[in-house]
Amino acid sequence: MSVLSRPYFHDEAAAFEHVEAMLWPQGPVCHHCGSMDKHYKLAGVRSKPSKKNPHGVERHGLYKCSACRAQFTVRMGTIFEESHLPLHKWLQAIHLMCSSKKGISSHQLHRVLECTYKTAWFLSHRIREAMRSDDFTPMGGNGKFVEVDETYIGRLAGVPKQRTGAAHKNTVLTLVERGGIARSFHIDSASVARVLPIVNANIHKESVFMSDEARVYDNIGPEFAAHGKINHGREEYVRGIVHTNTVEGYYSIFKRGMKGVYQHCAEHHLHRYLAEFDFRYSNRSAMGIEDNVRSLIVLKGTKGKRLTYGGPRQSEA
């Protein structure tokens, strides 16, 4: 039986029950006052009639707070808030983005979900916001290896294309713990001034630092327990435990996705795509996390996050 045959991917009432079970494990919580007292579930309530729906649409999962008397649903205070797309289609989109190793384009989503391209594009960015990790606990530790590398992708707005070099491209810095997670950052240059603060804030000092021969790492490596440096310029790629193949593997997936699936990415959206690829890599099958669990992690990450055309904001709830 297909995973997408599960009831909450097709039935709106089942979708609300699924999301409520994940976001309200202790029972409904009023979005307005935070009360967890007994609330009243309202049945048979419909939205106002419209040209598209002359008889209105049934409002699933609607509650009335016993404390402040306000109405609320589980969609409030999440990326689903104020969206006209049915919740079960949101769950389909989350599953598709979590199970596609190199991503899924907005055009593909709009065809599969039967919604407009604009809706598919916006919901995919909201899901990327839910994928974004707020955990910046230092990576690595005693005896652990953290690889660091930079790559260049796309094109900077207003910068003429050059025959050689990467001055006209976006710079991405990625830290990968062997057997662990990945964190990527969109930076304006691969200079010590930009790289050092990121490395210091995100890598434990007792880690073994792995990099290529780029000079920027000469001033950074000595701050860690050990610094293994591989020289790609001399066609050296592995020397015992010294290599950057793990982070190179991450970039292989990232670039295939950006060039083969997404194709075009505006500079100001690059950090969201990085969050998407970081999430899937950090919650990959090799770490025992399968597609359905990955989707549940994203679902939990929808709470307290909102993304509007004016930019993201943190919800009060």
C-alpha positions as CSV (number, residue, x, y, z in Angstrom):
1,M,0.0,0.0,0.0
2,S,1.3,3.5,-0.9
3,V,2.3,5.8,1.9
4,L,0.1,8.5,0.2
5,S,-3.0,6.3,0.7
6,R,-3.1,7.2,4.4
7,P,-6.3,8.9,5.3
8,Y,-4.8,12.2,6.4
9,F,-3.4,12.8,2.9
10,H,-6.9,12.8,1.5
11,D,-9.5,13.5,4.2
12,E,-9.5,16.9,5.8
13,A,-11.0,15.8,9.1
14,A,-8.3,13.1,9.4
15,A,-5.6,15.7,8.5
16,F,-6.7,17.9,11.4
17,E,-6.7,15.0,13.8
18,H,-3.2,14.0,12.6
19,V,-1.8,17.6,13.0
20,E,-3.6,18.1,16.4
21,A,-2.0,14.8,17.7
22,M,1.5,16.1,16.8
23,L,1.2,19.8,17.9
24,W,-1.2,19.3,20.8
25,P,-0.1,16.0,22.5
26,Q,-1.6,17.1,25.8
27,G,-4.9,18.3,24.2
28,P,-6.0,21.6,22.5
29,V,-4.3,24.8,23.5
30,C,-6.0,28.1,22.9
31,H,-3.9,30.2,20.5
32,H,-5.3,33.5,22.0
33,C,-4.8,33.0,25.7
34,G,-2.8,29.7,26.0
35,S,-5.4,28.0,28.1
36,M,-5.4,24.2,28.2
37,D,-8.7,23.9,30.0
38,K,-11.6,22.0,28.5
39,H,-12.5,23.5,25.2
40,Y,-15.7,23.1,23.1
41,K,-15.3,21.5,19.7
42,L,-17.6,23.2,17.2
43,A,-19.2,21.0,14.6
44,G,-21.1,21.9,11.5
45,V,-19.7,25.5,11.3
46,R,-19.1,26.7,7.7
47,S,-17.2,29.5,6.2
48,K,-18.9,32.5,4.5
49,P,-20.3,31.7,1.0
50,S,-18.2,32.8,-2.0
51,K,-18.3,32.5,-5.8
52,K,-16.1,29.4,-5.6
53,N,-18.0,27.9,-2.7
54,P,-21.6,29.2,-2.7
55,H,-22.5,27.1,0.3
56,G,-19.3,27.8,2.2
57,V,-16.7,25.2,3.4
58,E,-16.9,23.2,6.5
59,R,-14.5,24.4,9.1
60,H,-12.8,21.3,10.5
61,G,-11.0,21.3,13.8
62,L,-12.7,24.5,15.1
63,Y,-12.7,25.0,18.9
64,K,-14.1,27.6,21.3
65,C,-11.9,28.5,24.3
66,S,-13.7,28.0,27.7
67,A,-11.5,30.8,29.2
68,C,-11.5,33.6,26.7
69,R,-14.4,32.4,24.5
70,A,-12.4,32.9,21.3
71,Q,-12.4,30.5,18.4
72,F,-9.2,28.8,17.3
73,T,-7.8,25.8,15.2
74,V,-4.5,24.0,15.2
75,R,-3.5,26.0,12.1
76,M,-3.1,29.2,14.0
77,G,0.4,30.1,14.9
78,T,1.9,27.8,12.3
79,I,2.9,28.0,8.6
80,F,-0.6,26.8,7.8
81,E,-2.3,29.9,9.2
82,E,-4.3,32.0,6.7
83,S,-3.7,29.5,3.9
84,H,-6.7,28.6,1.7
85,L,-5.1,25.3,0.8
86,P,-6.7,22.3,2.5
87,L,-4.6,20.9,5.3
88,H,-4.4,17.4,3.7
89,K,-2.7,19.0,0.7
90,W,-0.2,20.7,3.0
91,L,0.6,17.2,4.4
92,Q,1.1,15.8,0.9
93,A,3.5,18.7,0.1
94,I,5.5,18.1,3.3
95,H,5.8,14.4,2.6
96,L,6.9,15.1,-1.0
97,M,9.6,17.6,0.0
98,C,10.9,15.3,2.8
99,S,11.1,12.2,0.6
100,S,12.7,13.8,-2.5
101,K,16.4,13.6,-1.9
102,K,17.2,16.4,-4.3
103,G,14.0,18.4,-3.8
104,I,10.8,18.8,-5.8
105,S,10.1,21.9,-7.9
106,S,7.2,24.2,-7.3
107,H,6.0,23.4,-10.9
108,Q,5.9,19.7,-10.0
109,L,4.0,20.5,-6.7
110,H,1.4,22.6,-8.4
111,R,0.7,19.8,-10.9
112,V,0.5,17.1,-8.2
113,L,-1.5,19.2,-5.7
114,E,-3.7,20.8,-8.4
115,C,-3.1,24.3,-7.1
116,T,-1.7,27.4,-8.7
117,Y,2.0,27.8,-9.2
118,K,2.0,30.8,-6.9
119,T,0.5,28.7,-4.1
120,A,2.9,25.9,-4.7
121,W,5.9,28.3,-4.7
122,F,4.8,30.0,-1.5
123,L,3.9,26.8,0.4
124,S,7.3,25.3,-0.5
125,H,9.0,28.3,1.1
126,R,6.9,28.0,4.2
127,I,7.8,24.3,4.5
128,R,11.5,25.3,4.2
129,E,10.9,27.7,7.0
130,A,9.6,24.7,9.1
131,M,12.7,22.7,8.1
132,R,15.0,25.5,9.4
133,S,16.8,24.4,12.6
134,D,17.1,26.7,15.5
135,D,19.6,24.4,17.3
136,F,23.1,25.8,17.1
137,T,24.7,23.5,19.6
138,P,28.4,23.2,18.6
139,M,29.0,20.3,16.3
140,G,31.6,17.6,16.9
141,G,33.4,17.2,20.2
142,N,36.2,15.0,21.7
143,G,37.4,12.6,19.0
144,K,34.8,13.7,16.4
145,F,35.6,15.0,12.9
146,V,34.0,18.1,11.4
147,E,34.7,18.9,7.7
148,V,34.5,22.4,6.4
149,D,34.4,23.5,2.8
150,E,33.0,26.3,0.6
151,T,31.4,26.2,-2.8
152,Y,30.1,28.7,-5.3
153,I,26.7,28.6,-7.0
154,G,24.4,30.8,-9.1
155,R,25.1,34.4,-9.9
156,L,25.1,37.5,-7.8
157,A,22.6,40.2,-9.0
158,G,24.2,43.0,-10.8
159,V,27.7,41.4,-11.0
160,P,29.0,40.8,-14.6
161,K,29.8,37.2,-15.4
162,Q,33.5,36.4,-15.5
163,R,35.3,33.8,-17.6
164,T,37.2,32.5,-14.6
165,G,37.0,32.7,-10.8
166,A,33.9,32.9,-8.6
167,A,33.6,36.6,-7.9
168,H,30.2,36.7,-9.7
169,K,28.7,33.7,-7.8
170,N,27.1,33.2,-4.4
171,T,29.4,31.8,-1.7
172,V,28.2,28.9,0.5
173,L,30.1,27.6,3.5
174,T,29.1,24.2,4.9
175,L,30.1,22.4,8.1
176,V,29.5,18.6,8.2
177,E,30.1,16.3,11.1
178,R,31.1,12.8,10.0
179,G,28.1,10.6,10.7
180,G,26.1,13.6,11.9
181,I,24.5,16.8,10.8
182,A,25.2,19.5,8.2
183,R,25.0,23.3,8.6
184,S,25.3,25.6,5.6
185,F,25.6,29.4,5.4
186,H,25.3,31.9,2.6
187,I,28.2,34.3,3.1
188,D,29.4,37.3,1.0
189,S,33.0,36.0,0.8
190,A,35.2,33.1,1.9
191,S,37.4,35.4,4.0
192,V,38.7,34.8,7.5
193,A,36.5,37.7,8.7
194,R,33.4,35.8,7.5
195,V,34.4,32.2,8.0
196,L,36.0,32.4,11.5
197,P,33.0,33.6,13.5
198,I,30.8,30.9,11.9
199,V,33.3,28.1,12.6
200,N,33.9,29.3,16.2
201,A,30.2,29.4,17.0
202,N,29.3,26.1,15.4
203,I,32.2,23.7,16.0
204,H,33.4,22.3,19.4
205,K,37.0,23.2,20.1
206,E,37.8,19.5,20.9
207,S,36.9,18.5,17.4
208,V,39.3,17.4,14.7
209,F,39.0,20.1,12.0
210,M,39.2,18.9,8.4
211,S,39.6,21.2,5.4
212,D,41.2,21.5,2.0
213,E,44.3,23.7,1.3
214,A,42.5,27.0,1.1
215,R,44.6,29.6,3.0
216,V,41.6,30.9,5.0
217,Y,41.7,27.7,7.1
218,D,45.4,28.1,8.0
219,N,44.4,30.7,10.6
220,I,41.4,28.7,11.8
221,G,42.6,25.1,12.1
222,P,45.1,25.7,15.0
223,E,42.2,26.6,17.3
224,F,41.0,23.0,17.4
225,A,42.3,19.7,18.8
226,A,43.9,18.9,15.4
227,H,43.7,20.2,11.8
228,G,43.8,17.7,9.0
229,K,44.4,19.4,5.6
230,I,44.1,17.8,2.2
231,N,45.6,19.3,-0.9
232,H,43.2,19.0,-3.8
233,G,45.4,21.2,-6.0
234,R,48.0,18.4,-6.0
235,E,45.2,15.8,-6.7
236,E,45.3,14.5,-3.2
237,Y,41.8,13.5,-2.0
238,V,42.3,11.0,0.8
239,R,45.2,10.5,3.2
240,G,44.2,8.0,5.8
241,I,41.5,9.7,7.9
242,V,42.3,13.1,6.4
243,H,39.7,14.0,3.7
244,T,36.8,16.3,3.0
245,N,34.8,13.7,1.1
246,T,31.8,13.9,3.4
247,V,31.2,17.6,2.8
248,E,31.9,17.1,-0.9
249,G,29.2,14.4,-0.9
250,Y,26.8,16.9,0.6
251,Y,27.6,19.4,-2.1
252,S,27.1,16.8,-4.8
253,I,23.5,16.3,-3.6
254,F,23.0,20.1,-3.2
255,K,24.3,21.1,-6.6
256,R,22.3,18.3,-8.4
257,G,19.2,19.6,-6.7
258,M,19.8,23.3,-7.4
259,K,20.8,22.7,-11.0
260,G,18.6,19.8,-12.0
261,V,15.4,20.5,-10.0
262,Y,15.2,24.1,-8.9
263,Q,17.4,25.5,-11.7
264,H,16.9,29.2,-10.7
265,C,17.3,30.6,-7.2
266,A,17.3,34.3,-6.3
267,E,20.1,35.3,-4.0
268,H,17.8,36.4,-1.2
269,H,16.1,32.9,-1.1
270,L,19.3,30.8,-1.1
271,H,19.4,30.5,2.7
272,R,16.0,28.8,2.5
273,Y,17.2,26.2,0.0
274,L,20.2,25.6,2.2
275,A,17.9,25.0,5.1
276,E,16.0,22.4,3.1
277,F,19.1,20.4,2.0
278,D,20.6,20.7,5.5
279,F,17.4,19.3,7.0
280,R,17.2,16.3,4.7
281,Y,20.9,15.5,5.1
282,S,20.8,15.8,8.9
283,N,17.7,13.6,9.0
284,R,18.8,11.0,6.4
285,S,18.1,7.3,6.2
286,A,21.7,6.5,7.1
287,M,20.9,8.0,10.5
288,G,17.9,5.8,10.9
289,I,15.4,8.5,9.9
290,E,12.9,7.5,7.2
291,D,10.5,9.6,5.1
292,N,7.5,9.4,7.5
293,V,9.6,10.3,10.5
294,R,11.2,13.2,8.6
295,S,7.7,14.5,7.8
296,L,6.7,14.4,11.4
297,I,9.8,16.4,12.4
298,V,8.9,19.1,9.9
299,L,5.3,19.0,11.2
300,K,6.5,19.7,14.7
301,G,8.7,22.5,13.2
302,T,5.6,24.3,11.8
303,K,4.6,25.6,15.2
304,G,5.6,29.2,16.0
305,K,6.7,30.0,12.5
306,R,5.1,32.2,9.9
307,L,6.2,33.4,6.6
308,T,4.5,36.2,4.7
309,Y,5.4,38.1,1.5
310,G,6.8,40.8,3.8
311,G,9.2,38.3,5.3
312,P,9.2,35.8,8.2
313,R,8.1,36.5,11.7
314,Q,8.0,34.5,14.9
315,S,4.5,33.9,16.2
316,E,3.6,34.7,19.8
317,A,2.2,31.1,20.2
